[in-house]
Amino acid sequence: MYNSEEIAQQSWLFHSWLEAAPFVEYRGWLIRAYPEGEDWVWDVVAPPDRGSCWFESGHVYRSKSKALLEARRLINQIAVNEAISSVLESLHQANQISSPEYQALLQSLTPASLSLA
């Protein structure tokens, strides 16, 4: 069990960590880049209506601008995939594409297509 001093210290560390690299808003999402050694990494937080999911970069980048560019790219790819999914669903409901074709096309939009270089 945590005592109040430990909780206060953890809260202070957390707030210091956030202040060191504050988030900025991009298309309703929160993004930031922060140094990790000599390199940069990014964090992305989805809007509350999307569950406030937290994404972290799986790669390191040589510059802050490249890290932020990749964070924005993730958000843009998610938006594109959602738009394509909506169109595919409409086509499937209108019997314009078969169920196997619909499923295959949806699978091509999985997070694997969001791989970040």
WOGI-V630805 format. One record per backbone hydrogen bond with DSSP energy under -0.5 kcal/mol. NH is the residue of the N-H (numbers start at 1). CO is the residue of the C=O. If there is no record, write none. Layout:
{{NH/CO} {NH/CO}}
This chain:
{{7/3} {8/4} {9/5} {10/6} {11/7} {12/8} {13/9} {14/10} {15/11} {16/12} {17/13} {18/14} {19/15} {20/16} {21/17} {21/18} {22/19} {24/31} {26/29} {29/26} {30/45} {31/24} {32/43} {34/41} {36/39} {39/36} {40/61} {41/34} {43/32} {44/55} {45/30} {46/53} {50/47} {51/48} {52/47} {55/44} {55/53} {57/42} {61/40} {67/63} {68/64} {69/65} {70/66} {71/67} {72/68} {73/69} {74/70} {75/71} {76/72} {77/73} {78/74} {79/75} {80/76} {81/77} {82/78} {83/79} {84/80} {85/81} {86/82} {87/83} {88/84} {89/85} {90/86} {91/87} {92/88} {93/89} {94/90} {95/92} {96/91} {97/91} {102/98} {103/99} {104/100} {105/101} {106/102} {107/103} {108/104} {109/106} {110/107} {113/110} {114/111} {115/112} {117/115}}
